[in-house]
Amino acid sequence: MNSGTLTVENIGGIEHTTAEVPPGVTVLASPNASNKTSFLRSVMAALGSDQVSLKGDADEGSVNLEIDGTTYERTFERTGATVRSDGTPYLDDSSVADLFAFLLKSNEARRAVQSTVDLRELIMRPVDTEAIQSEIERCQRERDQIDEQLDEIDSLKQRLPDLEERKRELQDEVEAKRSELESLEGEIEEADASVENQREERDELEAALEELRDVRSTLEDVRYEIEAKRKRHSSLKEERNELETEIDELADVPEDELANIESHVDDLRSRKQQLDAEISELQKTIQFNEKMIDEATSGSHPAVDIATDGGDGATVTDQLLDQRQETVCWTCGSEVEIDQIEDTVANLRDVRREKLDTIDDIESELDEYKRQKKSYESQQRERDQAQRRLARVENDIESTESALERLTERKDELTDEVEDLEARVEDLESGSYDEVLELHRTANDLEYELGRLETERDEVESEIEDIESRVAEADDLRAQREQLQEELTDLRTRIDQIEADAVEQFNDHMEQLLGILDYDNIERIWIEIVEEEVKKGRRKTTERTFELHVIRSSDSGVAYEDTVDHLSDSEREVTGLVFALAGYLVHDVHEDVPVMIMDALEPIDSERIAALIEYFESYVDYLVVALLPEDADALEIDHHRITDIGA
């Protein structure tokens, strides 16, 4: 890793400065109101954050970070009441870094332990849970489809023994018929030789017999087709009855009910859009005031003033304790203490949070109406589909009945034709030729039966081949299913694993730091994953949440559970920083941005600040910290120090 060079123009309270930021710890060591926060925000801006403001008297500004042979530059231009940014920052999206790497005083993760923010929501925010759920549903659909195919293959596989047995039976019958026909043909040849002198009569008779065989074969085909049509007709009638029952059970969805639901959905969406707009305006106001507060706190705001209540005889320590910062309110123009503005901003955050809760309720109600609408539409769609199927079935019934009528007429015609041919054959028969005629008649029947058996055998063989082909696909399908099941398991446990990792990281680091920092009577600070029932709209659901526990010990050594509200400012700051470090490690933020930024550590004493920085250094490539000179002097680890930030 190489050192980086940062150049700043007109950012925050800085007009111009250039500084080197080497790997390891870089400390901005200077008193308050010396542009330390402006410098830190400049580093953040170069890395991609938008938490930056132009110098009050400048219309343009820039930050330039050169590191590892690459230059990252951003420019800022004031346009009316807004500031437009351009350039090529280190990160395309800094949202995760803003949350877990840029730990200014106002950082959301750092302040989470001292507010009512949902710790789990904060840790899980970078995780696209909707995309994971969508992938889970896709895998489930594909797995269910494979299960259906495997069930079908198992069902087909069970038929194989019966089909193989039927194939053997048919083959035996074919061979028996073929042998019988060969024997009969031999008898016919012998009989033909004995009546050679009756050739012409025999030829006419054979022609009549050939025609009789053809007509009988056609008649048999027609009978077979009639039987098939009758089965088809019966099946269609059953299907028609089932569809009529299904349609009766699927009530028609009233149009006014759907219209009422759509009206509710439109109203709820309008309310949500209005709340979104109000929240957006509140967020802009909060961010603007936070920037102004940071500038006023750092002394870079032109209207800041430090009031001292101590008299001329007060000690330096007393004067420092009695100092309070005042500024000119940027909304009403009166002089107010910065703490009062911070309280107002806190109230705005509460209002924003209430509106967010209202949006959650609206979204739950929207989901319920959408579910009802989807159910009604699905019911209507099923009814329409059933009606369309019924219409097709009725058409098929009419078509089948017409075909049956035609086939019956054809059968009657062929039956009459067979009777005529049989009478003609009887007329041609003679006493000496009766045996030959009977042999030919028997041979015709045998040939027809042999053809039928061979056709049925071939159909069975084809069905066996199809089933064996499907069975051969089973191993590949099982492998696909196993892969999908592994993917499902991974997806389902991914969110739980991230939660568990975050809690483990926090608890481990908190335990180590409490041992290092040695706070009086604090035994343990830890997070527990709990499930609680929450109400969303009109429905109740179970959600997981992070519960922060504080364990103290009394003077007599008895451990008891305390509340977060009773933590000292120092203990709170340490807890918030450890929570941010847990997020930094769980989401591998260091892989995207190897920099962590930290300021406003004054509530922590110098020795503990030194221990805290030494602990964090082992997890971060570049750690940039703003400290008061006396706190910086307490550091024992090697570090790079910047004392002149520039005006």
Secondary structure, 3 states (H helix, E strand, C coil): CCCEEEEEEEECCEEEEEEEECCEEEEEECCCCCCHHHHHHHHHHHHCCCCCCECCCCCEEEEEEEECCEEEEEEEEEECCEEEEEEECCCCCCHHHHHHCEECCCCHHHHHHHCCCCHHHHHHCCCCHHHHHHHHHHHHHHHHHHHHHHHHHHHHHHHHHHHHHHHHHHHHHHHHHHHHHHHHHHHHHHHHHHCHHHHHHHHHHHHHHHHHHHHHHHHHHHHHHHHHHHHHHHHHHHHHHHHHHHHHHCCCCCHHHHHHHHHHHHHHHHHHHHHHHHHHHHHHHHHHHHHHHHHHHHCCCCCCEEECCCCCCCCHHHHHHHCEEEEECCCCCCEEEHHHHHHHHHHHHHHHHHHHHHHHHHHHHHHHHHHHHHHHHHHHHHHHHHHHHHHHHHHHHHHHHHHHHHHHHHHHHHHHHHHHHHHHHHHHCCCCCHHHHHHHHHHHHHHHHHHHHHHHHHHHHHHHHHHHHHHHCHHHHHHHHHHHHHHHHHHHHHHHHHHHHHHHHHHHHHHHHHHHHCCCCEEEEEEEEEEEEEEECCEEEEEEEEEEEEEEECCCCCEEEECHHHCCHHHHHHHHHHHHHHHHHHCCHHHCCCEEEECCCCCCCHHHHHHHHHHHHCCCCEEEEEECHHHHCCCCCCCEEECCCCC
